[in-house]
Amino acid sequence: MNSTPKHSVSVAGVVIDDHDRVLTIKRQDNGHWEAPGGVLELGETFEQGVQREVVEETGMRVQVQHLTGVYKNLSRGIVALVFRCAPNGETVERTDEAREIRWMTLDEVHELMDPAFAIRVADAFRSQAVVRSHDGVNLISA
């Protein structure tokens, strides 16, 4: 008997300020730059999960604006929903989950993030939500 594949659902917030800079974190666990995010908990909405994750990783409260993309890590079975957010406060210099917190330009995002995560940020500047797959680092063509 075949078992049903298991997937994890995560959420991330692409927080964009008035100067089109993006709030990013250097993750404590792997040292990679990403938008703040993590696993959606049982009993919380997507928006609540985004707000919780951004606060946990940056100390900043945000207003969730809209869904910008759905991404699947094919190698790990993680489905990520990414939302564009507006800042509602100040950031903390460092948290338990982030080695560094930094506002980046889109050029810096493309330079410092793995392609599978940089595209999430770039997609937050689009007018329509997208659906993409990746292997954890690189995008996989449809």
C-alpha contacts under 8 A as a table, 3 or more apart, distances in Angstrom:
res1	aa1	res2	aa2	distance
6	K	77	G	7.03
7	H	77	G	4.91
7	H	78	I	5.62
7	H	79	V	6.90
8	S	39	V	7.21
8	S	77	G	6.38
8	S	78	I	4.76
8	S	79	V	6.11
9	V	39	V	5.91
9	V	40	L	5.85
9	V	78	I	5.87
9	V	79	V	4.89
9	V	80	A	5.78
9	V	81	L	7.69
10	S	37	G	7.10
10	S	38	G	5.14
10	S	39	V	4.06
10	S	40	L	5.01
10	S	78	I	7.00
10	S	79	V	6.13
10	S	80	A	4.56
10	S	81	L	6.33
11	V	37	G	5.43
11	V	38	G	5.63
11	V	39	V	6.35
11	V	40	L	6.16
11	V	46	F	6.85
11	V	49	G	6.58
11	V	50	V	5.73
11	V	53	E	8.00
11	V	80	A	5.30
11	V	81	L	4.81
11	V	82	V	5.65
11	V	83	F	7.68
12	A	35	A	6.42
12	A	36	P	5.63
12	A	37	G	3.85
12	A	38	G	6.45
12	A	50	V	5.68
12	A	53	E	7.41
12	A	54	V	7.78
12	A	80	A	7.19
12	A	81	L	6.47
12	A	82	V	4.76
12	A	83	F	6.28
13	G	35	A	6.25
13	G	36	P	5.85
13	G	37	G	6.21
13	G	50	V	5.72
13	G	51	Q	7.73
13	G	54	V	6.67
13	G	64	V	7.71
13	G	82	V	5.88
13	G	83	F	5.03
13	G	84	R	5.87
13	G	85	C	5.98
14	V	22	V	6.60
14	V	23	L	6.94
14	V	35	A	5.74
14	V	36	P	7.33
14	V	82	V	7.13
14	V	83	F	6.08
14	V	84	R	4.87
14	V	85	C	5.72
14	V	120	R	7.98
14	V	121	V	6.13
14	V	124	A	6.71
15	V	22	V	5.55
15	V	23	L	5.39
15	V	35	A	7.85
15	V	62	V	7.52
15	V	84	R	6.09
15	V	85	C	4.53
15	V	86	A	5.44
15	V	87	P	6.24
16	I	19	H	7.83
16	I	20	D	5.64
16	I	21	R	5.54
16	I	22	V	4.69
16	I	23	L	6.60
16	I	84	R	7.32
16	I	85	C	6.37
16	I	86	A	5.77
16	I	87	P	7.07
17	D	20	D	5.39
17	D	21	R	5.50
17	D	22	V	6.61
17	D	23	L	8.00
17	D	86	A	6.51
17	D	87	P	6.53
18	D	21	R	7.41
20	D	105	T	6.97
20	D	106	L	7.96
21	R	103	W	5.75
21	R	104	M	5.22
21	R	105	T	4.82
21	R	106	L	7.00
22	V	103	W	5.25
22	V	104	M	5.13
22	V	105	T	6.32
22	V	106	L	7.37
22	V	121	V	7.78
23	L	35	A	6.69
23	L	36	P	7.88
23	L	101	I	7.22
23	L	102	R	5.88
23	L	103	W	4.54
23	L	104	M	6.48
24	T	33	W	6.53
24	T	34	E	5.61
24	T	35	A	4.81
24	T	36	P	6.43
24	T	101	I	5.78
24	T	102	R	5.31
24	T	103	W	6.02
24	T	104	M	6.86
25	I	33	W	5.49
25	I	34	E	5.57
25	I	35	A	6.16
25	I	36	P	6.21
25	I	57	E	7.50
25	I	58	T	7.55
25	I	98	A	5.71
25	I	99	R	7.25
25	I	100	E	5.63
25	I	101	I	4.54
25	I	102	R	6.31
26	K	31	G	5.49
26	K	32	H	5.29
26	K	33	W	4.29
26	K	34	E	6.48
26	K	98	A	5.48
26	K	99	R	5.40
26	K	100	E	5.07
26	K	101	I	6.48
27	R	30	N	5.79
27	R	31	G	4.90
27	R	32	H	5.46
27	R	33	W	6.27
27	R	34	E	7.21
27	R	97	E	6.18
27	R	98	A	4.72
27	R	99	R	5.94
27	R	100	E	7.54
28	Q	31	G	5.71
28	Q	96	D	7.27
28	Q	97	E	5.17
28	Q	98	A	4.85
28	Q	99	R	5.07
29	D	97	E	7.47
31	G	99	R	7.47
32	H	113	M	6.93
32	H	114	D	7.86
33	W	112	L	6.60
33	W	113	M	5.36
33	W	114	D	7.87
34	E	113	M	6.51
34	E	117	F	6.28
34	E	118	A	7.62
35	A	117	F	7.76
35	A	121	V	7.35
36	P	53	E	6.49
36	P	54	V	5.40
36	P	57	E	6.23
36	P	58	T	7.56
37	G	50	V	6.56
37	G	53	E	5.15
37	G	54	V	6.35
37	G	57	E	7.76
38	G	53	E	6.20
39	V	49	G	7.94
40	L	44	E	7.23
40	L	46	F	7.11
40	L	49	G	5.54
41	E	44	E	5.93
41	E	49	G	6.95
44	E	48	Q	5.82
44	E	49	G	6.15
45	T	48	Q	5.11
45	T	49	G	6.17
46	F	49	G	5.12
46	F	50	V	6.31
46	F	81	L	7.95
47	E	50	V	5.13
47	E	51	Q	6.23
47	E	64	V	6.32
48	Q	51	Q	5.13
48	Q	52	R	6.07
49	G	52	R	5.11
49	G	53	E	6.05
50	V	53	E	5.22
50	V	54	V	6.13
50	V	64	V	7.53
50	V	83	F	7.62
51	Q	54	V	5.36
51	Q	55	V	6.24
51	Q	61	R	6.65
51	Q	62	V	6.15
51	Q	63	Q	7.57
51	Q	64	V	7.30
52	R	55	V	5.26
52	R	56	E	6.06
53	E	56	E	5.05
53	E	57	E	6.08
54	V	57	E	5.28
54	V	58	T	5.73
54	V	59	G	6.91
54	V	60	M	6.36
54	V	61	R	7.00
54	V	62	V	7.45
55	V	58	T	5.34
55	V	59	G	4.29
55	V	60	M	4.94
55	V	61	R	5.69
56	E	59	G	5.93
56	E	95	T	7.39
56	E	97	E	7.48
57	E	95	T	5.90
57	E	96	D	7.37
57	E	97	E	5.53
57	E	98	A	5.93
58	T	91	T	5.52
58	T	92	V	5.57
58	T	93	E	7.54
58	T	94	R	7.01
58	T	95	T	6.46
58	T	98	A	7.41
58	T	101	I	6.70
59	G	90	E	7.25
59	G	91	T	5.24
59	G	92	V	5.11
59	G	95	T	7.60
60	M	87	P	7.05
60	M	88	N	6.90
60	M	89	G	5.50
60	M	90	E	5.46
60	M	91	T	4.88
60	M	92	V	7.16
61	R	87	P	6.47
61	R	88	N	5.17
61	R	89	G	5.70
61	R	90	E	7.77
62	V	85	C	6.12
62	V	86	A	5.56
62	V	87	P	4.64
62	V	88	N	4.84
62	V	89	G	7.31
63	Q	85	C	5.48
63	Q	86	A	5.17
63	Q	87	P	6.45
63	Q	88	N	6.53
64	V	83	F	6.67
64	V	84	R	6.32
64	V	85	C	4.47
64	V	86	A	6.61
65	Q	83	F	6.90
65	Q	84	R	5.54
65	Q	85	C	5.21
65	Q	86	A	7.02
66	H	83	F	5.43
66	H	84	R	5.56
66	H	85	C	7.40
67	L	81	L	7.17
67	L	82	V	5.94
67	L	83	F	4.31
67	L	84	R	6.38
67	L	129	A	6.31
68	T	81	L	7.88
68	T	82	V	5.72
68	T	83	F	5.27
68	T	84	R	6.25
68	T	120	R	7.97
68	T	123	D	6.28
68	T	124	A	5.20
68	T	126	R	7.49
68	T	128	Q	6.66
68	T	129	A	4.23
68	T	130	V	6.48
69	G	81	L	6.03
69	G	82	V	5.33
69	G	83	F	7.17
69	G	120	R	7.07
69	G	123	D	6.94
69	G	124	A	7.61
69	G	129	A	4.71
69	G	130	V	4.55
69	G	131	V	5.64
69	G	132	R	7.66
70	V	79	V	7.06
70	V	80	A	5.71
70	V	81	L	4.71
70	V	82	V	6.36
70	V	129	A	7.65
70	V	130	V	6.35
70	V	131	V	4.80
70	V	132	R	6.43
71	Y	79	V	5.69
71	Y	80	A	5.07
71	Y	81	L	6.55
71	Y	82	V	7.96
71	Y	131	V	5.85
71	Y	132	R	4.89
71	Y	133	S	5.47
71	Y	134	H	7.45
72	K	77	G	6.85
72	K	78	I	5.65
72	K	79	V	4.48
72	K	80	A	6.26
72	K	132	R	6.55
72	K	133	S	4.71
72	K	134	H	6.26
73	N	76	R	5.62
73	N	77	G	5.62
73	N	78	I	5.13
73	N	79	V	6.47
73	N	133	S	6.03
73	N	134	H	5.09
73	N	135	D	5.39
73	N	136	G	5.52
74	L	77	G	5.37
74	L	78	I	7.19
74	L	133	S	6.65
74	L	134	H	6.09
74	L	135	D	5.48
74	L	136	G	7.53
75	S	135	D	5.46
75	S	136	G	6.82
76	R	135	D	7.99
76	R	136	G	7.66
82	V	120	R	7.12
83	F	124	A	7.25
84	R	124	A	5.67
87	P	90	E	7.85
91	T	101	I	7.83
92	V	95	T	7.06
92	V	101	I	7.66
93	E	100	E	6.90
93	E	101	I	6.14
94	R	98	A	5.93
94	R	99	R	6.07
94	R	100	E	5.73
94	R	101	I	6.40
95	T	98	A	5.19
95	T	99	R	7.04
96	D	99	R	7.61
98	A	101	I	6.69
104	M	107	D	7.88
104	M	108	E	5.69
104	M	109	V	6.23
105	T	108	E	5.16
105	T	109	V	6.29
106	L	109	V	4.96
106	L	110	H	6.38
106	L	121	V	7.77
106	L	122	A	7.06
107	D	110	H	5.27
107	D	111	E	6.27
108	E	111	E	4.93
108	E	112	L	5.98
109	V	112	L	5.36
109	V	113	M	5.59
109	V	118	A	5.82
109	V	121	V	7.62
110	H	113	M	5.80
110	H	114	D	7.69
110	H	115	P	7.15
110	H	118	A	5.52
110	H	119	I	8.00
113	M	117	F	6.15
113	M	118	A	5.35
114	D	117	F	5.53
114	D	118	A	6.07
114	D	137	V	5.60
114	D	138	N	7.18
115	P	118	A	5.00
115	P	119	I	6.05
115	P	137	V	6.06
115	P	138	N	5.42
115	P	139	L	6.85
116	A	119	I	5.75
116	A	120	R	7.06
116	A	134	H	6.16
116	A	135	D	7.91
116	A	136	G	6.56
116	A	137	V	5.09
116	A	138	N	5.00
116	A	139	L	5.48
117	F	120	R	5.26
117	F	121	V	6.92
117	F	137	V	7.53
118	A	121	V	5.30
118	A	122	A	6.35
119	I	122	A	4.90
119	I	123	D	5.87
120	R	123	D	5.13
120	R	124	A	6.49
121	V	124	A	5.27
121	V	125	F	7.34
122	A	125	F	5.62
122	A	126	R	7.34
123	D	126	R	5.21
123	D	129	A	7.45
123	D	130	V	7.26
124	A	127	S	7.96
126	R	129	A	7.31
132	R	139	L	7.41
132	R	140	I	7.69
132	R	142	A	7.91
133	S	139	L	6.02
133	S	140	I	5.59
133	S	141	S	7.63
133	S	142	A	7.88
134	H	137	V	6.66
134	H	138	N	5.48
134	H	139	L	4.18
134	H	140	I	4.95
135	D	138	N	5.73
135	D	139	L	6.61
135	D	140	I	6.96
